[in-house]
């Protein structure tokens, strides 16, 4: 029992899979939050709650890492702003304007953005295996999102929500590539610093929301959703992802994002009673094959 947490912490594939599972649940939560909490307020509340939790569990332990963190203020600002504030703001705004299928398609393209940015910023070339794995993953995502119906794919039109998801995907790809330059500190110390940045940078968005479209405190269901997304996709999933990138790099870690729409479809079966079709099984097979292929050196 004592070895189990250590074994999990040393397994990038388990960590990244669990992170994707929690982010898939975040997609469901984002849709359920519509009408129960305004999007920008949800962004600020979730990072505020996470920061309080981190202060309790890691507040004293961060002291030895403060010099290393203070040495890279602009990098920490970039990571917190893109990976946490911008991504969540775009994400919850998109949930108010577009469908889950559209969100899945765009978010599933994140590995392509990660590989492309790694090539532009790092000069890292994409191997044939990685390219094929990425193509298989995107194909699997497309099959699930369109239900293998060409008419759905042909008539799909992007709206403002789809554009928000593009912004969210690009933001997280920047964060993923930037993590490679992270200060060499404990993962929780880095996470605490990024959450603090996210909370500060999200407040102007919440104020702007209140001044323009209006805002309101969460309903009882809104509070439940806020607390759940703070604990799981905001806290545990982020820590798991940081550790996964540390172990295998941003390009190989980014391919696991393709699991999000697959897990989302499974959750729809369990929690919403939706049927599980052959196209979902085919999509899962393609995504898993893409992940395995992309890990090959």
N, C-alpha and C positions, 0 to 999 in steps of 0.2 A: 504493500500500500504506500509506503514511503517513497518507493522508486517511481510510482506512477506519474506524479507531477514532473519529475525530472525527465522521464522518458518522453512525455508529451512536449516539454520545452525543447527537447533535442530533435523533435521530428517536424521538419518544416511542412511535410505533406499533410499531417494531421492538423497542425495549427492553421494552415491556409484553408483547408477544407472546412474546419469549424468556423473560421472567419467568414467564408462565403455563405455558410448556412445561416449565420446570424444576420448578414447583410441581406439575404433573401427574405428573411422575416421582416427586415426593416422596410422592404418594398411593400409588403402587406400592411405593415403598421402605418406607413405614409399614406396609403389610400384610406385606411380606417380613420385616420386623424382628421380628414377633411370635414369641416363643420364643427369640430370639437376643440381645435386649437389652431390659431393662425400660424402659417409656416415659419416666419422669421422669429416669432416668439418661441416656437418649438425649438428652433436652432439654439437660441440663447439659453433656454431652460435646460436643455439636455447637456450642454457643455458646463453650465453652472453646477448642475447636480454631479456630473463626473468630477469636476474640480474639487467639490466638497469631499467626495469619496476618496479621492487621491490624497487630499490633505490629511485625512484620518489615517489611511493605511500606509502612506509613504512620505508624509510631511517631513519627518525628522531625517529619514534616510537620504533625502535629496541633497543635503548639505555638502557632502564630499564631491558631488558632481556639479555644483554651481559654477566653479571656475571654468570647467570645460564648456558648460552651456553658455556662459557669458562671452566666451571667445567666438561664438558664431551667432550673434543676434540676428543678422539679416537672413541667414539660412533658416533659423527657427521661425522667424516671421513668415517667410515664404512657405514653409511646410505647413504651419498652422493655418495660414490664410487659404492656401489652395486645397489641402487635403481635408480640412475640417470645416472651416467656415464656408468657403465657396462651394464645396461639394454638397454639404447638407442644405445650404440655402437654395442652390439650383434644384436639388433633389426634391425637397418638400414643395417648392414652388411648382415643379413639373407635375407632382401628384395631383395638383388642383386643375390641371389643364389637359392632361393627356392620359392615354390608357396604359394599363400595365403591360400590354404587348409591346407598345412603342417604347416604353421605358426599358423593357428587357432587351430589345434589339439594340438600342443605342448603348446601353451599359455593357452589353456583351462584346461590343467593339473595343472595349478598353485595352485589351492586350495589344491590339494593333497600334494604338496611340503610344503605349508604353514602349514597344519595340522601336517605333519610329522616333520617339524622343531620345531613346537610348542611343540610336544611331546618330542623330543630329548633335546631341550634347556630348556624348561619350566617344563617338566614332566607332561604336560597337556594331559589327555587322551581324545580320540575321542569317543563321545557318539554314541550310535546306530543311533540316528536321524541324527547326523552330518555325519556319515559314509554313511548312505543311501542317504542323500541329496547330498553328494559329488559324489556318484556313479551315481545318476540320472543326475546330471549336466554334468559329463564326458560323459555319454551315449548320452545326447542331443547334446553335442559338436561333438561327433563322427558321429552322424547321419547327422548333417549339413555338416561337413567337407568332409564326404565320399559320400554324396548324397544318403545315404541308399543303396549303391551299394557294395556288398561284394567283387566284383572283384577289386574295387578301394582300399578297405581296405587291401585285401590280397596282392596286388602287390605294396603297398606303400613302398618306400625305402628311408631311410634317407641319405641326402647328407650333405655337409659342412654347408649349410644354415640351415638345420634342427638342426644340432648340435649347431649352433649359437643361435637358438631359445631356445634350452635346457638351454644354458648358461644364456640367458636373463631371462627365467622363474625362474631358481634357484636364480639368483641375486635379482630379485624382491621379491621372497619369503623370502630371508634373510632380506631384507629391511622391509618387512611387520612385521615379528616377532620382529625385532629390534626396531620398532617404539614404542613398549610397554614400553621401557625404556627411551623414549624421555624426555628431560628436560621439566619441567612444565612452558612453556612459551607460548606466543601467537603463533597461527599456522603460521601466516605470518613471525614471527621472526624465527621460526624453519625452515621454507621453505627457507628463505633468506640465512641462514647459509648453508643449504644443497646445494642450487644452487651455492653458492660461491665455495664449495668443488667440485661440479660437473664440473664447468668451469675450475678450476685449474687442476683437474685430467684428463680432456679430452684433454687438450692442447698437452701433449706428444703423444697421439694417433693420433692427427691431424698432428703433425710434422712427426711422423713415416709414416703415410699414404703418405705425400708429398714426403718423401725420398724414398719410395719403389714403390708403385703402381701409384703415382702421384695424384695431386688434381687440381681443378679448381674452380674459383668463380662461384656461382650459375647463371644460366640463368634467364631471367625474370620469367619464370614459377617456377624455383628453389627458387627465392626470395619469391614469393607468398606462396609457400609451407612452406618455412622456417618460415615466419612470422605467418602463420596460426597454425603450430604445436607449435610455441613458446607461443601463446596466449592460446590455448585451451588444448591439451593434456599435455603440459609442465607446464602451469601455473594453470589454473582453475582446471583441473582434479587432479593434485597433491595436491592442497590445499583441495579439497573435500575429497580425499582419506585419507589424514592425519586426517581430522576431523572425518571421518567415523570410522577409526580404534580407535580413541580416545573414541568414543561413544559406540562401541559394541565389540571392541577387534579384533585382527588380524585374528583369525580363521573364525569368522562369516563374517568379511569384505571380506576376500579372496574369498569366494564363489561367490561373485558378478562378479568376473573375467569371469565366464562362460557366462555372457551376451555379452562379446565382439564379439565372432564369430556370434552370433545371430544378433546383431546390424549391424555387417559388411555385412551380407547377405542382410539385409533390405536396406542398403545404396547402395549395388550393384543393387538392383531393381530400386531404385529411380534415381541414378546418371548414371548407366551404362546400364539400360534397360534390366537387366537379369530377367528371370521369377522367380516367387516365388512358389516353389513346395510344395507338401504335406509333404515331409521330413523336410523342414524348419519349417513348422508349428508344426510338431511333436517334433522337436528339441527344439523349443521355449517352448512348453508345459512342456517338461522334465526339462529344465533348470529352469523355473519358479517354478516348483514343488520342485526341489532340493533346491532352495534358501529358499522357505518357510519352508521346512522340516528342513534344517540346522539351522534355527533361533530358533527352538523349544528348550527349556531348557531340 
